[in-house]
Amino acid sequence: MPNYVYVDPSRRSAHWLLPSMDSVILSSEALPSSEYGSKTREAVAYVHATVSVDSSGDERLSASDAQQIAVSAPDGKGYRLLADKADRLLDARLLDGGRLFILYAKGKKLTAIELHARDLSSPLVSYELPASIK
């Protein structure tokens, strides 16, 4: 999917998630504000994996290319790039205290990013994990 359009019928407005059609959205995962067993699971943020450069040289944009990891609000606003040139998104979840946790692989390294889920412009905490991919 090259892009998502978000429509607000009450305001008769629309906007795109990405600023251009030059990328491919590989995945978008909603992160719920409540536990998975809860009956209501309103999303507080979305985590997106996109590709914008053919880094594999196969003349197409796909999961085999370097990926960008980004977040947005559920309405598609506040899009923020968190990691560039990741190999793949491994995990995204909401931690206690409303912190968003994202884990991705880049080469053999595992990197985690944390930020506040309700304030996607909040400062990032990024750290490598001692484990590696073999």
Beta strands, then each sheet from edge to edge (+ up, - down):
strand 1: 5-8
strand 2: 13-16
strand 3: 24-32
strand 4: 43-51
strand 5: 67-72
strand 6: 80-86
strand 7: 88-94
strand 8: 99-106
strand 9: 109-116
strand 10: 125-132
sheet 1: 1+ 2-
sheet 2: 3+ 4- 5+ 6-
sheet 3: 7+ 8- 9+ 10-
end
